């Protein structure tokens, strides 16, 4: 306990830490991570069209997931949700960016459930190339959930998606509800209740005005609150 200041990346993480170490309350603060400024600026139309052509996205509603393929990110749950979504709206594509220990398990689930035609598995990409994938997509969806006592700290990808103007569907876990304001910038669901995920995706696919409003408000909120100049003010006494 020799530290002068302890920094958590969300109120959720701060609360969980103080349940175990309440004596640290006076020296613990929250500083949120922030998306890079580049996420607010769309790529060129040529770049967007080239990627759409390369992975066959033209004319499709694109659902994007960006995460490490690991426990707690909800990929098996999203497979189950998309099985139902595609029955009602087959004109979708699921774009998956990321890699990790659950990759083979995910690909097997996709094949077992005959979802190969709607899935575009991209794998790991360089961070500087990530923005383009947000801008070719219509919805960002990551069904995060608690896993054996572990929860999401915050979820920077939710902030990046919002910075790019994407409406979000997020699974309730840890600090996710600080990154995604339910029914204001996205829809927060109980990952284990698959009908909630199905309804959320179909709502954003079918109600484009509502989806656009969520995306616009998400971008405004992130720009206003999750920017480094604002967050680093909290550290002035330590860095000046």
Buried (B, 14 or more C-beta within 10 A) or exposed (E): EEEEEBBBBBBBBBBBBBEEEEEBEEEBEBBBBBBBEEBBEBBEEEBBEBBBEEBEBEEBBBBBBBBBBBBBBBBBBBBBBBBBBBEEEEEBBBBBBBBBEBBEEBBEBBEEBEBEEBBBBBEEBEEEEBBBBBBBBBBBBBBBBBBEEEBBBBBBBBBBBBBBBBBBBBBBBBBBBBBBBEEEBBBBBBBBEBEBBBBBBBBBBEEEEBBBBBBBBBBEBBBEEBBBEBBEEBEEEEEE
